[in-house]
Amino acid sequence: MVAVSFIWLLALPHQGYSKRTYISENALLPGSANVRFDYSDSLAAEAYRDTIQRISTLSSYERAQALEQEFSKIGLKAATQNYTLNTSTDSKRGVNTYAVFYAPRSDGTEALVLSASWTSRDQTPNINAISMLLALGRVFKRCSHFSKDIIFVVSDGDADGLQAWLKAYHGNEENTQDRTEETLRVRSGAIQAALNLDFSGVGDYNAMGIFFEGVNGQLPNLDMINTVAAITEGFAPVELTLHDELIPYTPNLTKNYLNSLKRMLYMMKYQAVGSPTGNHGLYLKYKIDAITLYGFDKPGWHSSRYSLFRLGTLIESTVRSLNNLLEHLHQSFFFYLLSGVQRYTSIGLYMPPVIILGVSFIFQALSLWGHSSDLPSELAATAAGNKAAVALPYSLRSRNYKVASSVLAMSLVAGLTTFHLLTQQFGFPGETPLLKFAASVGVCSMLVFSAVSSAHVRDRILKSTSLKGKSVDKTTSLSSSAEPAPAADWIILKTFILALSALIVTTLSALNFSLAVSIGLIIVFPYMTFRPSHYKVLSLIQIVALIAISPPGLMFIASWWHSKDMSQVLAWVLEAYEVLGTWLLPTICCVYWPLNMAAMVMVLLPVS
């Protein structure tokens, strides 16, 4: 079953297991409307670009005020929003700017959002994107055919600014010592969809990437991506790709498969970590379909370059398509894997392999559960030699759950303690996330050491007791002999570990498929094959492998892979939990790490 699961997962990028995307919502009509963005608006965008470039060097408050004035000059109702966010690693303050174009022939109950952050994903000023917001506001102001209001949001900081704006917009005015958002003075209706723009610098681009993964692996309706893809194919030709990875087409089937596999692995990587790949991911928490359009320039790439003129026509045409919606996007898929902009794999094809992987854990757990009740071989032979048959219920040995349940309970408490240590502020001198993480590793190590030591002491006591009470007559029938010793503790503990692993993988697959697959593939071989051994070298190898796949080991590997300090990786995970509410930290601390500690104890338990 594990082999079938692996082969199935590797077969998913093949074209035979994917379909070509299509527009499910007929009301979108992508590329059918005549856009109003013309050459004069392109010149206006270039003028705004000079203005934005000048004010981008000002403080947060000053540039927000300057941008508010620019929106007001267009004729839009604009305002600013101050916010404060205190995390365990930093304290952030900023000022957002937002403006609303009220559709002249609507009742203001529905709205679309165009947003951009002051900082691009490549950590440079997002000048072209903000300039495009101003130019589009100028275009929309002279249009009378919109059925939805258009909200323009320029967020400060990274994701924290837009998160503060969305919380205030949806009435969640939560003011605590960690978070404070100013109430919004300008509002509109329910947000139906959003486009986040990321076009850094002041130059042209030769490719456009779509980022669509949201918080905790949430995905927008596939029609959001399909609409942009349809417009870039004909109306506003632009080289479109997933994320920022350009892969040339080749007639070689093997290379095409490897390219599709690479794109799918990129998507699964972004989904598994749970952090959004752009500010669009914050909208998905509020059931607002959104994507990020990212412009980048790849030297030597063969596609033609595009300027603000083509970018403006593309964005306006996309907004015009979303403006046609009569209801929330619901026709297309919300669960999918993409191996290309126009190739998708539905949930009916990618869900079975992870379920098969989870069932394989269950089958081995049931097998161990059955073996744990079997008689030892010498007692079974004695029973076979007796004249009187022994009834089945009396020929099974008992199971001792004390060690297994105690280890799992202590592991869970250690995981919860680790999570509490990392997410709480205690105020002692020199308190840092890395120091608290080191303390957590110490707590977990002491738990493993104490559990293993207690188990070995208990095993020695049981052995000495059994030797003292050994019967002199070894030919006595089984019915008159002492009750067989209970099953080995490690068998019961491994049974529980496998059963809980199956529960976690299968349940998590419906919430975050990529995270479930990642956890399943990491633990499947160690948890299934590892067991106590008389050979110390083999036990040492197993422990080293379990330490390598433990959270500290994985964090060390991640910091080495990305050439960053462990403190930076830990700060990123903490900030993702505290600011965005991702599940990665609680899943690792409260689910993954306790099972990992229990597996270490299992390997070091007495063999018999």
C-alpha positions as CSV (number, residue, x, y, z in Angstrom):
1,M,0.0,0.0,0.0
2,V,2.9,2.4,0.7
3,A,4.3,1.5,-2.8
4,V,1.0,2.1,-4.4
5,S,0.7,5.5,-2.6
6,F,4.1,6.6,-3.7
7,I,3.6,5.5,-7.4
8,W,0.2,7.3,-7.4
9,L,1.6,10.5,-6.1
10,L,4.4,10.4,-8.7
11,A,1.9,9.8,-11.5
12,L,-0.2,12.9,-10.7
13,P,1.9,15.3,-12.8
14,H,1.5,13.1,-15.9
15,Q,-0.9,14.6,-18.4
16,G,-3.1,11.5,-18.3
17,Y,-4.0,12.4,-14.7
18,S,-4.7,16.1,-15.3
19,K,-7.2,18.1,-17.3
20,R,-7.1,21.3,-19.2
21,T,-8.6,24.2,-17.2
22,Y,-11.8,25.9,-18.4
23,I,-14.1,28.7,-17.3
24,S,-16.9,27.3,-15.2
25,E,-18.7,30.5,-14.4
26,N,-20.3,31.7,-17.6
27,A,-21.0,35.2,-16.3
28,L,-17.2,36.0,-16.2
29,L,-16.9,36.3,-20.0
30,P,-13.1,37.0,-19.8
31,G,-11.8,39.4,-22.4
32,S,-15.2,40.2,-23.9
33,A,-15.4,43.8,-22.7
34,N,-13.8,46.8,-24.3
35,V,-11.4,48.3,-21.8
36,R,-11.1,52.1,-21.2
37,F,-7.4,52.0,-20.3
38,D,-5.7,53.9,-23.2
39,Y,-2.4,55.5,-24.1
40,S,-3.1,58.7,-22.1
41,D,-3.8,56.5,-19.0
42,S,-0.4,54.8,-19.5
43,L,1.3,58.3,-19.5
44,A,-0.6,59.1,-16.3
45,A,0.6,55.9,-14.7
46,E,4.2,56.8,-15.6
47,A,3.6,60.2,-14.0
48,Y,2.2,58.6,-10.9
49,R,5.3,56.3,-10.9
50,D,7.6,59.4,-10.5
51,T,5.4,60.6,-7.6
52,I,5.3,57.2,-5.8
53,Q,9.1,56.9,-6.3
54,R,9.5,60.3,-4.6
55,I,7.3,59.6,-1.6
56,S,8.4,56.0,-1.0
57,T,11.4,57.3,0.9
58,L,9.2,59.2,3.4
59,S,8.1,57.8,6.8
60,S,5.0,55.6,7.0
61,Y,2.8,58.4,8.2
62,E,4.0,60.9,5.6
63,R,3.7,58.7,2.6
64,A,0.3,57.5,3.7
65,Q,-0.9,61.1,3.9
66,A,0.6,61.9,0.5
67,L,-1.0,58.8,-1.1
68,E,-4.4,59.8,0.5
69,Q,-4.1,63.2,-1.2
70,E,-3.4,61.5,-4.6
71,F,-6.5,59.3,-4.3
72,S,-8.6,62.4,-3.3
73,K,-7.4,64.3,-6.3
74,I,-8.8,61.6,-8.5
75,G,-12.2,62.1,-6.9
76,L,-12.2,59.0,-4.7
77,K,-13.1,58.9,-1.0
78,A,-9.8,58.1,0.7
79,A,-8.6,57.6,4.3
80,T,-5.7,56.2,6.3
81,Q,-5.6,53.6,9.1
82,N,-3.0,53.3,11.9
83,Y,-2.3,49.9,13.4
84,T,0.1,48.4,16.0
85,L,1.1,44.8,16.3
86,N,3.3,43.3,19.1
87,T,4.7,39.8,18.5
88,S,7.1,37.7,20.5
89,T,9.9,38.8,18.2
90,D,9.1,42.3,17.2
91,S,6.8,45.3,17.5
92,K,5.3,46.6,14.3
93,R,3.5,49.9,13.6
94,G,2.3,51.2,10.3
95,V,-0.3,53.3,8.4
96,N,-2.5,51.9,5.6
97,T,-4.1,54.0,2.9
98,Y,-7.3,53.0,1.2
99,A,-9.9,54.6,-1.1
100,V,-13.3,53.6,-2.5
101,F,-14.8,54.1,-5.9
102,Y,-18.5,54.0,-5.4
103,A,-20.2,52.5,-8.5
104,P,-22.8,55.1,-9.7
105,R,-25.5,52.6,-10.5
106,S,-25.2,50.1,-7.6
107,D,-26.6,50.0,-4.1
108,G,-23.1,49.5,-2.6
109,T,-23.7,46.0,-1.2
110,E,-20.9,44.3,-3.1
111,A,-17.3,45.3,-3.8
112,L,-14.0,44.3,-5.4
113,V,-10.6,45.0,-4.0
114,L,-7.4,46.0,-5.7
115,S,-4.5,46.0,-3.3
116,A,-0.7,46.5,-3.2
117,S,1.9,46.6,-0.5
118,W,4.6,49.2,-0.2
119,T,7.2,46.4,-0.2
120,S,7.3,43.8,-2.9
121,R,8.1,40.1,-2.3
122,D,11.7,40.8,-3.5
123,Q,12.0,43.4,-0.7
124,T,12.1,46.4,-3.0
125,P,9.6,49.3,-3.3
126,N,6.4,48.2,-5.1
127,I,6.3,51.3,-7.2
128,N,4.7,50.2,-10.4
129,A,1.9,48.4,-8.6
130,I,0.9,51.4,-6.5
131,S,1.2,53.6,-9.6
132,M,-1.2,51.3,-11.4
133,L,-3.7,51.5,-8.6
134,L,-3.8,55.3,-9.0
135,A,-4.0,55.1,-12.8
136,L,-6.9,52.6,-12.6
137,G,-8.7,54.7,-10.1
138,R,-8.5,57.5,-12.6
139,V,-10.0,55.2,-15.3
140,F,-12.8,53.8,-13.2
141,K,-13.8,57.3,-12.1
142,R,-15.0,58.1,-15.6
143,C,-16.9,54.8,-16.0
144,S,-20.6,54.3,-15.3
145,H,-21.0,50.6,-16.1
146,F,-19.7,49.1,-12.8
147,S,-22.1,47.1,-10.7
148,K,-19.7,46.8,-7.8
149,D,-17.7,49.3,-5.8
150,I,-13.9,49.1,-6.2
151,I,-11.7,49.4,-3.1
152,F,-8.1,50.4,-3.4
153,V,-5.8,49.4,-0.5
154,V,-2.1,50.2,-0.1
155,S,-0.9,48.3,2.9
156,D,2.1,49.2,5.0
157,G,4.7,46.6,6.1
158,D,4.4,43.1,4.7
159,A,1.3,41.0,5.6
160,D,0.6,42.8,8.9
161,G,-0.8,45.9,7.3
162,L,-3.4,44.2,5.1
163,Q,-4.3,41.9,8.0
164,A,-5.1,44.9,10.2
165,W,-7.2,46.4,7.4
166,L,-9.2,43.2,6.8
167,K,-9.9,42.7,10.5
168,A,-11.2,46.3,10.8
169,Y,-13.2,46.0,7.6
170,H,-15.0,42.9,8.8
171,G,-15.9,44.4,12.1
172,N,-13.3,42.5,14.2
173,E,-12.1,45.5,16.1
174,E,-10.1,43.5,18.6
175,N,-8.0,45.7,20.7
176,T,-5.6,43.9,23.0
177,Q,-2.1,44.5,24.3
178,D,-0.8,42.6,21.2
179,R,-2.9,44.1,18.5
180,T,-4.6,47.4,17.8
181,E,-6.4,48.4,14.6
182,E,-7.9,51.8,14.0
183,T,-11.6,51.8,12.9
184,L,-12.1,52.4,9.2
185,R,-13.8,55.7,8.3
186,V,-14.6,54.7,4.7
187,R,-16.4,51.5,3.9
188,S,-18.3,49.6,1.2
189,G,-20.2,46.3,0.8
190,A,-19.3,42.7,1.0
191,I,-16.0,41.9,-0.8
192,Q,-16.6,39.4,-3.6
193,A,-13.0,39.0,-5.0
194,A,-9.6,40.7,-4.8
195,L,-6.5,41.2,-6.9
196,N,-3.2,41.8,-5.2
197,L,-0.6,43.5,-7.4
198,D,3.2,43.0,-7.0
199,F,5.2,44.9,-9.6
200,S,8.4,46.3,-8.1
201,G,10.7,48.8,-9.6
202,V,10.0,51.3,-12.5
203,G,10.9,49.1,-15.5
204,D,9.2,46.7,-17.8
205,Y,8.7,42.9,-17.4
206,N,8.8,39.9,-19.6
207,A,6.8,37.5,-17.5
208,M,4.0,37.4,-14.9
209,G,3.6,34.9,-12.1
210,I,0.4,33.9,-10.4
211,F,0.6,33.3,-6.6
212,F,-2.5,31.7,-5.2
213,E,-1.8,29.7,-2.1
214,G,-3.3,31.1,1.1
215,V,-3.1,30.7,4.8
216,N,-3.1,27.0,5.9
217,G,-3.1,25.9,2.3
218,Q,-6.4,27.5,1.3
219,L,-6.9,28.0,-2.4
220,P,-9.1,30.5,-4.3
221,N,-11.7,29.4,-6.8
222,L,-9.9,28.1,-9.9
223,D,-11.9,30.5,-12.1
224,M,-9.8,33.3,-10.6
225,I,-6.7,31.8,-12.3
226,N,-8.6,30.7,-15.4
227,T,-9.9,34.3,-16.0
228,V,-6.4,35.8,-15.9
229,A,-5.1,33.0,-18.1
230,A,-7.8,33.5,-20.7
231,I,-7.2,37.2,-20.9
232,T,-3.4,36.8,-21.2
233,E,-3.9,34.3,-24.0
234,G,-5.6,36.7,-26.3
235,F,-6.7,40.1,-25.2
236,A,-3.6,41.2,-23.3
237,P,-0.8,38.8,-24.3
238,V,1.6,38.2,-21.4
239,E,3.9,35.3,-20.6
240,L,2.0,33.7,-17.7
241,T,3.4,31.2,-15.2
242,L,2.9,29.7,-11.8
243,H,4.8,31.5,-9.1
244,D,8.1,32.9,-10.4
245,E,9.4,29.8,-12.1
246,L,9.7,30.0,-15.9
247,I,10.1,26.6,-17.6
248,P,10.5,26.3,-21.4
249,Y,8.2,24.0,-23.3
250,T,9.9,20.9,-24.8
251,P,8.5,18.1,-27.0
252,N,10.3,15.6,-24.8
253,L,7.7,13.7,-22.8
254,T,10.1,12.9,-20.0
255,K,11.2,16.5,-19.6
256,N,7.6,17.7,-19.7
257,Y,6.7,15.3,-16.9
258,L,9.7,16.5,-14.8
259,N,8.7,20.1,-15.4
260,S,5.1,19.4,-14.3
261,L,6.4,17.5,-11.2
262,K,8.6,20.5,-10.4
263,R,5.6,22.9,-10.6
264,M,3.4,20.6,-8.5
265,L,6.1,20.2,-5.8
266,Y,6.5,24.0,-5.7
267,M,2.8,24.3,-5.0
268,M,2.8,21.6,-2.4
269,K,5.8,23.2,-0.7
270,Y,3.9,26.5,-0.4
271,Q,0.8,24.8,0.8
272,A,2.5,22.6,3.4
273,V,4.2,25.5,5.3
274,G,0.8,27.2,5.6
275,S,2.0,30.8,5.0
276,P,0.5,32.6,2.1
277,T,2.7,33.3,-0.9
278,G,1.4,36.9,-1.1
279,N,-1.0,39.3,0.6
280,H,-3.8,37.6,-1.4
281,G,-3.7,34.7,1.0
282,L,-5.1,36.9,3.8
283,Y,-8.4,37.4,1.9
284,L,-9.0,33.7,1.7
285,K,-9.4,33.6,5.5
286,Y,-12.5,35.7,5.0
287,K,-13.9,33.6,2.1
288,I,-12.8,36.1,-0.5
289,D,-11.2,34.6,-3.6
290,A,-8.0,36.4,-4.4
291,I,-4.7,35.9,-6.3
292,T,-1.4,37.9,-6.6
293,L,-0.1,39.0,-9.9
294,Y,3.7,39.3,-9.8
295,G,5.7,40.9,-12.5
296,F,9.3,39.9,-13.0
297,D,12.0,40.2,-15.6
298,K,14.0,37.1,-16.4
299,P,17.1,37.9,-18.4
300,G,17.4,35.9,-21.6
301,W,13.8,34.8,-21.7
302,H,12.3,34.8,-25.2
303,S,8.9,36.3,-24.4
304,S,8.2,40.0,-25.4
305,R,8.3,42.6,-22.7
306,Y,5.2,44.4,-21.5
307,S,4.9,47.9,-20.0
308,L,2.3,49.7,-17.9
309,F,0.0,50.0,-20.8
310,R,-0.5,46.3,-21.3
311,L,-0.5,45.7,-17.6
312,G,-3.3,48.3,-17.2
313,T,-5.5,46.6,-19.9
314,L,-4.9,43.2,-18.3
315,I,-6.0,44.3,-14.8
316,E,-8.9,46.4,-16.0
317,S,-10.2,43.5,-18.2
318,T,-9.9,41.1,-15.2
319,V,-11.8,43.6,-13.0
320,R,-14.5,43.9,-15.7
321,S,-14.9,40.1,-15.7
322,L,-15.2,40.0,-11.9
323,N,-17.7,42.9,-12.1
324,N,-20.0,40.6,-14.2
325,L,-20.5,38.2,-11.3
326,L,-24.0,37.8,-10.2
327,E,-23.0,35.8,-7.1
328,H,-20.0,34.6,-5.3
329,L,-17.6,32.4,-7.2
330,H,-18.7,28.8,-6.7
331,Q,-18.9,26.9,-10.0
332,S,-15.3,25.8,-10.3
333,F,-12.9,23.9,-8.0
334,F,-11.7,25.0,-4.6
335,F,-9.5,21.8,-4.1
336,Y,-7.0,21.2,-6.9
337,L,-3.3,20.7,-7.7
338,L,-1.8,22.7,-10.6
339,S,1.0,21.3,-12.8
340,G,0.8,24.3,-15.1
341,V,-1.3,27.5,-15.6
342,Q,-3.8,25.5,-17.7
343,R,-3.4,22.0,-16.2
344,Y,-5.2,20.9,-13.0
345,T,-5.7,17.7,-11.0
346,S,-9.0,17.4,-9.1
347,I,-9.4,16.2,-5.6
348,G,-10.9,12.9,-6.8
349,L,-7.5,11.9,-8.2
350,Y,-5.1,13.3,-5.6
351,M,-6.9,12.3,-2.4
352,P,-6.8,8.5,-2.7
353,P,-3.0,8.1,-2.3
354,V,-2.8,9.9,1.0
355,I,-5.8,7.9,2.3
356,I,-4.0,4.7,1.1
357,L,-0.9,5.8,3.0
358,G,-3.0,6.4,6.2
359,V,-4.7,3.0,5.8
360,S,-1.3,1.3,5.6
361,F,-0.5,2.7,9.1
362,I,-3.8,1.2,10.3
363,F,-3.1,-2.2,8.8
364,Q,0.3,-2.5,10.5
365,A,-1.2,-1.2,13.8
366,L,-3.9,-4.0,13.6
367,S,-1.2,-6.6,12.8
368,L,0.8,-5.6,15.9
369,W,-2.3,-5.5,18.0
370,G,-3.0,-9.1,17.0
371,H,0.6,-10.2,17.6
372,S,0.6,-8.6,21.0
373,S,-2.1,-11.1,22.2
374,D,-0.4,-14.2,20.9
375,L,1.3,-16.6,23.3
376,P,5.0,-16.8,23.4
377,S,6.4,-19.7,21.2
378,E,7.5,-21.8,24.2
379,L,4.2,-21.6,25.9
380,A,2.3,-22.3,22.7
381,A,4.4,-25.4,22.2
382,T,3.6,-26.5,25.8
383,A,-0.1,-25.9,25.1
384,A,0.1,-28.0,22.0
385,G,1.6,-30.9,23.9
386,N,-1.1,-31.0,26.6
387,K,-3.8,-33.6,26.4
388,A,-6.5,-31.2,27.5
389,A,-7.3,-28.4,25.0
390,V,-7.1,-24.9,26.3
391,A,-10.0,-22.6,25.6
392,L,-9.1,-19.7,23.3
393,P,-9.8,-16.8,25.8
394,Y,-7.4,-18.4,28.3
395,S,-4.6,-19.0,25.7
396,L,-4.1,-15.3,25.0
397,R,-1.8,-13.2,27.0
398,S,-2.8,-9.8,28.5
399,R,-1.7,-6.4,27.3
400,N,-0.2,-3.8,29.6
401,Y,-1.2,-0.3,28.5
402,K,0.5,1.6,31.4
403,V,3.8,2.3,29.7
404,A,2.3,3.1,26.3
405,S,-0.4,5.4,27.6
406,S,2.0,7.1,30.1
407,V,4.5,7.8,27.3
408,L,1.9,9.2,25.0
409,A,0.4,11.3,27.7
410,M,3.7,12.7,28.8
411,S,4.7,13.4,25.2
412,L,1.5,15.3,24.6
413,V,2.1,17.4,27.8
414,A,5.7,18.1,26.7
415,G,4.4,19.2,23.3
416,L,1.8,21.5,24.8
417,T,4.4,22.9,27.2
418,T,6.7,23.6,24.2
419,F,3.9,25.4,22.4
420,H,3.2,27.5,25.6
421,L,6.9,28.4,26.0
422,L,7.3,29.6,22.5
423,T,4.1,31.6,22.3
424,Q,4.1,33.3,25.7
425,Q,6.1,36.3,27.0
426,F,7.6,35.7,30.5
427,G,9.6,38.9,30.8
428,F,12.8,37.4,32.1
429,P,16.2,39.0,31.0
430,G,17.6,37.8,27.8
431,E,14.4,36.2,26.7
432,T,14.5,35.2,23.0
433,P,12.6,32.7,20.9
434,L,15.7,30.6,20.3
435,L,16.4,30.4,24.1
436,K,12.8,29.3,24.7
437,F,13.2,26.7,22.0
438,A,16.4,25.4,23.5
439,A,14.5,25.1,26.8
440,S,11.8,23.2,25.0
441,V,14.3,20.8,23.5
442,G,15.7,20.2,27.1
443,V,12.2,19.4,28.4
444,C,11.6,16.9,25.6
445,S,15.0,15.3,26.1
446,M,14.4,14.9,29.8
447,L,11.0,13.3,29.1
448,V,12.5,10.7,26.7
449,F,15.4,9.9,29.1
450,S,13.1,9.5,32.1
451,A,10.6,7.4,30.3
452,V,13.3,5.1,28.9
453,S,15.0,4.8,32.3
454,S,11.8,4.0,34.1
455,A,10.9,1.3,31.5
456,H,14.3,-0.4,31.9
457,V,14.1,-0.3,35.7
458,R,10.6,-1.8,35.5
459,D,11.8,-4.5,33.1
460,R,14.7,-5.5,35.4
461,I,12.3,-5.8,38.4
462,L,9.9,-7.9,36.4
463,K,12.7,-10.2,35.3
464,S,14.1,-10.7,38.8
465,T,10.6,-11.4,40.1
466,S,9.9,-14.0,37.4
467,L,13.2,-15.8,38.1
468,K,12.4,-16.0,41.8
469,G,9.0,-17.4,41.3
470,K,9.9,-19.8,38.5
471,S,8.3,-23.2,38.9
472,V,10.6,-26.2,39.6
473,D,8.4,-28.6,37.6
474,K,8.7,-27.5,33.9
475,T,6.4,-30.2,32.6
476,T,3.4,-28.8,34.3
477,S,0.4,-28.3,31.9
478,L,-0.3,-24.8,30.7
479,S,-3.6,-24.7,32.6
480,S,-1.9,-25.0,35.9
481,S,1.0,-22.8,35.2
482,A,1.3,-19.1,35.9
483,E,-0.2,-16.6,33.6
484,P,2.0,-15.7,30.6
485,A,3.9,-12.4,30.8
486,P,2.1,-9.5,29.1
487,A,3.1,-8.4,25.6
488,A,6.2,-6.3,25.3
489,D,5.7,-2.6,26.0
490,W,7.2,-1.4,22.7
491,I,4.6,-3.4,20.7
492,I,1.7,-1.7,22.4
493,L,3.4,1.7,22.1
494,K,4.2,1.3,18.4
495,T,0.6,0.2,17.8
496,F,-0.7,3.4,19.4
497,I,1.9,5.5,17.4
498,L,0.8,4.0,14.1
499,A,-2.9,4.3,14.8
500,L,-2.5,8.0,15.8
501,S,-0.3,8.6,12.7
502,A,-3.1,7.2,10.5
503,L,-5.6,9.4,12.3
504,I,-3.5,12.6,11.8
505,V,-2.6,11.9,8.1
506,T,-6.1,11.1,7.0
507,T,-7.8,13.9,8.9
508,L,-5.3,16.5,7.9
509,S,-5.5,15.6,4.2
510,A,-9.0,17.1,4.0
511,L,-7.7,20.4,5.6
512,N,-4.2,20.7,4.0
513,F,-3.4,18.0,1.6
514,S,0.2,19.0,1.1
515,L,1.0,19.1,4.8
516,A,-0.6,15.7,5.3
517,V,1.5,14.2,2.4
518,S,4.6,15.8,3.8
519,I,4.1,14.4,7.3
520,G,3.1,11.0,5.9
521,L,6.2,10.7,3.7
522,I,8.5,11.8,6.4
523,I,7.3,9.3,9.1
524,V,6.1,6.3,7.0
525,F,9.4,4.4,6.9
526,P,10.8,5.3,10.4
527,Y,7.5,4.6,12.2
528,M,6.8,1.3,10.3
529,T,10.3,-0.2,10.3
530,F,11.9,1.0,13.6
531,R,11.8,-1.2,16.7
532,P,14.0,-2.0,19.7
533,S,17.1,-4.0,19.0
534,H,19.8,-5.9,20.9
535,Y,22.4,-4.3,18.7
536,K,23.4,-0.9,20.1
537,V,24.6,0.4,16.7
538,L,21.2,-0.3,15.1
539,S,19.5,1.5,18.0
540,L,21.8,4.4,17.6
541,I,21.1,4.7,13.9
542,Q,17.4,4.7,14.5
543,I,17.7,7.4,17.1
544,V,19.8,9.6,14.8
545,A,17.2,9.2,12.1
546,L,14.3,10.1,14.5
547,I,16.3,13.1,15.7
548,A,16.8,14.2,12.1
549,I,13.1,14.2,11.4
550,S,12.2,15.8,14.7
551,P,11.3,19.5,14.7
552,P,14.8,20.6,15.9
553,G,16.4,18.5,13.2
554,L,14.0,19.7,10.5
555,M,14.6,23.3,11.6
556,F,18.4,22.8,11.3
557,I,18.0,21.3,7.8
558,A,15.7,24.2,6.8
559,S,18.2,26.8,8.1
560,W,21.1,25.1,6.3
561,W,19.1,24.8,3.0
562,H,18.1,28.4,3.0
563,S,21.4,29.7,4.4
564,K,19.7,31.4,7.4
565,D,20.2,31.2,11.1
566,M,18.0,29.0,13.1
567,S,16.7,32.0,15.0
568,Q,15.5,33.5,11.7
569,V,13.6,30.3,10.8
570,L,12.0,30.1,14.2
571,A,11.1,33.8,14.1
572,W,9.4,33.3,10.8
573,V,7.3,30.4,12.1
574,L,6.3,32.3,15.2
575,E,5.4,35.4,13.2
576,A,3.3,33.3,10.8
577,Y,1.3,31.9,13.8
578,E,0.9,35.1,15.7
579,V,0.2,37.4,12.8
580,L,-1.5,35.2,10.2
581,G,-2.8,32.4,12.4
582,T,-1.1,29.5,10.5
583,W,-1.4,26.0,11.8
584,L,2.2,25.0,11.3
585,L,3.5,25.8,14.8
586,P,0.6,24.2,16.8
587,T,0.6,21.1,14.5
588,I,4.4,20.6,14.9
589,C,4.3,21.2,18.7
590,C,1.1,19.5,19.7
591,V,0.8,16.7,17.1
592,Y,4.0,15.9,15.3
593,W,6.6,16.3,18.1
594,P,4.8,14.2,20.7
595,L,4.6,11.3,18.3
596,N,8.3,11.8,17.4
597,M,9.2,11.7,21.1
598,A,7.1,8.6,21.6
599,A,8.8,6.9,18.7
600,M,12.2,7.6,20.3
601,V,11.0,6.1,23.6
602,M,9.7,3.0,21.7
603,V,13.1,2.4,20.0
604,L,14.9,2.5,23.4
605,L,12.5,0.3,25.3
606,P,13.5,-3.2,26.4
607,V,13.4,-5.7,23.6
608,S,11.4,-8.4,25.4
